Amino acid sequence: MSQRKSYSKGMFTMAMRGFRRRCPRCGQGKAFESYFKLKERCDVCGYNFYREEGYWTGAMIMNIAACEVWFFAFFVGTLLSTWPDILWGPVMLVALITNGLLPVLFYPHSKTMWMALDLHFHPAGRNER
Ligand SMILES: [Zn+2]
């Protein structure tokens, strides 16, 4: 009987591993070679980061959703705090900059967070090497 390490963790722990751009299974290995280049496998546990065709659609949805949540919070917060004298120029400028920049900055986090979410709900990958 082989001694296999248990990778079972709660959703929050796995999400935080994803946010830190770590392997969602072991939490130890770095998932990225550089800021944008994902490794093929985890250096520590060997978990394969490339799952299947179309796998990253979920990461794109997470990335878009995070940016939209940010924009909604910013927009509503600005409207409520400056009503009725809303400065539309600065609001548009901040909205354009953040909606262009946040998806780029959040890109690697969205990938690892998506992997963590997928691994949490489809734990079959926990036992692979
Ligand atoms: Zn790992």
Boltz pocket constraint, residues with backbone or C-beta under 6 A from the ligand:
constraints:
  - pocket:
      binder: B
      contacts: [[A, 23], [A, 24], [A, 25], [A, 26], [A, 27], [A, 28], [A, 29], [A, 42], [A, 43], [A, 44], [A, 45], [A, 46], [A, 47]]
      max_distance: 6.0
